[in-house]
Amino acid sequence: MAKHSTLLGYLLWLLLGPLGVHRFFFGKRVSGALYALAALLAGGAWALAPRLSLSFGAVGGAWYLDPKLYVPAGIVGLALLVDLFLIPRMKRDMARRYQAGRYSYNTGWVLLLVLGALGAHRFYLGRWRSGLLYLCTLGVLGLGVLYDLATYNDLVSEDNERWISGTPRY
């Protein structure tokens, strides 16, 4: 039974929810990627809005933002509201899918999010080669860290299974 913290899940939902990080934490790769895509679309629309000259206008002296640019942000906001109630269920699903053991998912995820570009999460699992690679290349220019967002639960589960069975990694 894997031990994913509900509290950490809610903190990720609160702090990084629009990017889908809480979904990745609970092993929901596809929906996490959809969150990230919608957040990028919403952020891109916001960044491009002044250049498009369609977004800002004055009505009676008050400024407004064109509602068409809020569609991706609205979808993410609604999904985040639904996730507020789904996090306990996502945690229960995790307990069935991933192996608990020597390595803590919570510790690994905190290391991934805070020091991922330096490979701390990989060093934590004893993956020294890839940890050194991340350290020397800043997480393989950030792409490795993005990959690890989607696959880190599998790495921890695999290493926990090896530790329980006594099988060496190499």
C-alpha positions as CSV (number, residue, x, y, z in Angstrom):
1,M,0.0,0.0,0.0
2,A,1.6,3.3,-1.2
3,K,1.7,6.2,1.2
4,H,0.8,9.4,-0.6
5,S,-0.1,12.2,1.8
6,T,-3.5,13.7,1.4
7,L,-2.1,16.9,3.0
8,L,0.7,17.1,0.4
9,G,-1.9,16.4,-2.3
10,Y,-4.0,19.4,-1.2
11,L,-0.9,21.6,-0.9
12,L,0.0,20.7,-4.5
13,W,-3.6,21.4,-5.5
14,L,-3.5,24.8,-3.8
15,L,0.0,25.9,-5.0
16,L,0.4,24.2,-8.3
17,G,-3.0,23.0,-9.2
18,P,-3.5,24.9,-12.4
19,L,-0.4,23.1,-13.8
20,G,-1.8,19.7,-12.9
21,V,1.0,18.8,-10.5
22,H,-1.4,17.3,-7.9
23,R,-2.8,15.1,-10.6
24,F,0.8,13.9,-11.5
25,F,1.4,13.3,-7.8
26,F,-1.6,11.0,-7.7
27,G,-0.6,9.1,-10.8
28,K,-3.1,10.7,-13.2
29,R,-0.8,11.4,-16.1
30,V,-3.2,12.2,-18.9
31,S,-5.4,14.6,-16.8
32,G,-2.2,16.2,-15.4
33,A,-1.0,16.8,-18.9
34,L,-4.4,18.3,-19.9
35,Y,-4.3,20.6,-16.9
36,A,-0.8,21.8,-17.9
37,L,-1.9,22.3,-21.5
38,A,-4.9,24.3,-20.5
39,A,-2.8,26.4,-18.2
40,L,-0.3,27.0,-21.0
41,L,-3.2,28.0,-23.3
42,A,-4.7,30.4,-20.7
43,G,-1.3,31.8,-19.8
44,G,-0.4,32.2,-23.5
45,A,-3.8,34.0,-24.2
46,W,-3.1,36.3,-21.2
47,A,0.5,37.1,-22.4
48,L,-0.7,37.7,-26.0
49,A,-3.8,39.6,-25.1
50,P,-2.2,43.1,-25.2
51,R,-0.5,42.3,-28.5
52,L,-3.7,41.1,-30.1
53,S,-5.6,44.3,-29.3
54,L,-8.8,42.3,-29.0
55,S,-8.6,41.7,-25.3
56,F,-8.7,45.0,-23.6
57,G,-11.3,47.7,-23.9
58,A,-13.1,50.3,-21.9
59,V,-16.8,50.2,-21.2
60,G,-18.0,53.1,-19.2
61,G,-14.5,53.9,-18.0
62,A,-13.9,50.3,-16.6
63,W,-11.4,47.9,-18.1
64,Y,-12.4,44.4,-19.1
65,L,-10.8,41.3,-20.5
66,D,-12.4,39.6,-23.5
67,P,-14.2,36.5,-22.2
68,K,-13.0,34.4,-25.1
69,L,-9.5,34.4,-23.5
70,Y,-10.9,33.0,-20.3
71,V,-12.2,29.7,-21.6
72,P,-9.1,27.6,-20.8
73,A,-8.8,29.3,-17.4
74,G,-12.4,28.6,-16.7
75,I,-12.1,24.9,-17.6
76,V,-9.0,24.6,-15.3
77,G,-10.9,26.4,-12.5
78,L,-13.9,24.2,-12.7
79,A,-11.7,21.1,-12.8
80,L,-9.8,22.3,-9.8
81,L,-13.1,22.7,-7.9
82,V,-14.1,19.2,-8.7
83,D,-10.6,17.9,-7.7
84,L,-11.1,19.5,-4.3
85,F,-13.5,16.6,-3.6
86,L,-11.7,13.9,-5.6
87,I,-8.3,14.0,-3.9
88,P,-9.3,11.5,-1.1
89,R,-10.4,9.1,-3.8
90,M,-7.3,9.6,-5.9
91,K,-5.3,8.8,-2.7
92,R,-7.1,5.5,-2.3
93,D,-6.5,4.6,-5.9
94,M,-2.8,5.2,-5.4
95,A,-2.6,2.8,-2.5
96,R,-3.7,0.0,-4.8
97,R,-1.4,0.9,-7.7
98,Y,1.9,1.6,-6.2
99,Q,4.2,-0.3,-3.8
100,A,5.1,1.2,-0.4
101,G,8.5,0.4,1.0
102,R,11.8,2.0,1.9
103,Y,11.4,5.1,-0.2
104,S,8.7,7.7,0.6
105,Y,6.7,9.1,-2.3
106,N,6.1,12.3,-0.3
107,T,9.8,12.9,0.3
108,G,10.7,12.1,-3.3
109,W,8.0,14.4,-4.7
110,V,9.1,17.3,-2.5
111,L,12.7,16.8,-3.7
112,L,11.5,16.6,-7.3
113,L,9.6,19.8,-7.1
114,V,12.1,21.8,-5.1
115,L,15.5,20.4,-6.3
116,G,14.5,18.4,-9.4
117,A,16.8,20.2,-11.8
118,L,19.7,19.2,-9.5
119,G,18.7,15.6,-9.5
120,A,18.0,15.4,-5.7
121,H,15.0,13.1,-6.2
122,R,17.1,10.7,-8.2
123,F,19.9,10.7,-5.6
124,Y,17.3,10.0,-3.0
125,L,16.4,6.8,-4.8
126,G,20.0,5.8,-5.1
127,R,20.0,6.5,-8.9
128,W,23.5,8.1,-8.9
129,R,24.1,8.0,-12.6
130,S,21.0,9.8,-13.6
131,G,21.3,12.1,-10.5
132,L,24.7,13.2,-11.7
133,L,23.4,13.6,-15.2
134,Y,20.6,15.9,-13.9
135,L,23.1,17.8,-11.7
136,C,25.4,18.5,-14.6
137,T,22.7,19.4,-17.1
138,L,20.1,21.1,-14.9
139,G,17.7,18.2,-15.2
140,V,18.6,17.6,-18.8
141,L,17.6,21.2,-19.5
142,G,14.3,20.8,-17.6
143,L,12.9,18.1,-20.0
144,G,14.0,15.3,-17.6
145,V,12.2,17.0,-14.8
146,L,9.0,17.2,-16.9
147,Y,9.4,13.6,-17.7
148,D,9.8,12.7,-14.1
149,L,6.6,14.5,-13.2
150,A,4.8,11.9,-15.2
151,T,6.8,8.8,-14.2
152,Y,8.2,9.4,-10.7
153,N,5.6,7.3,-8.9
154,D,6.6,4.4,-11.1
155,L,10.3,4.9,-10.3
156,V,9.6,4.9,-6.5
157,S,7.3,1.9,-6.8
158,E,9.9,0.0,-8.8
159,D,12.7,0.8,-6.3
160,N,10.4,-0.2,-3.4
161,E,9.6,-3.5,-5.0
162,R,13.4,-4.2,-5.6
163,W,14.2,-3.3,-2.0
164,I,11.4,-5.6,-0.7
165,S,12.5,-8.5,-2.9
166,G,16.3,-7.9,-2.3
167,T,16.9,-7.6,-6.0
168,P,19.9,-5.3,-7.0
169,R,19.2,-2.6,-9.5
170,Y,22.1,-3.3,-11.8
